[in-house]
Amino acid sequence: QVQLAESGGGSVQAGGSLRLSCSPSESASSGRRMAWFRQAPGKEREGVASMTNRLYSTYYIDSVKGRFTMARDPAEDIVYLQMDRLKPEDTAMYYCAAGYVPGRPVYDPKSYTRWGQGTQVTVSS
């Protein structure tokens, strides 16, 4: 299976922005959703945002709603996570996930079969 590659992480001050990228995205014909997860040290991997692959509908957890935007560029075969008004509690390794198993919980890491190596996001106060 083709693995994913994330990029765009870095260190910013609170209130700043970062845009994460993930390639390759699922093909539109697969109909599978993709998701972004994050994992802070000592914590479980947490689903942050997901997108259906046909209608491009997006969903976010409450803590990032209004600040994070997931988008897809089919021409470039890339999925993005635009993160604005970052907070120190957003500090984590961020992962892109694909290969969603239909019917499984959207924000359960076990629901996805393809992952990238992650990209670190550090937000200082």
Salt bridges, closest charged atoms under 4 A:
GLU26 OE1 - ARG114 NH1 3.40
GLU46 OE1 - ARG38 NE 2.84
ASP62 OD1 - LYS65 NZ 3.02
ASP90 OD1 - ARG38 NH1 2.94
ASP90 OD2 - ARG67 NH1 2.75
ASP108 OD2 - ARG104 NH2 3.03
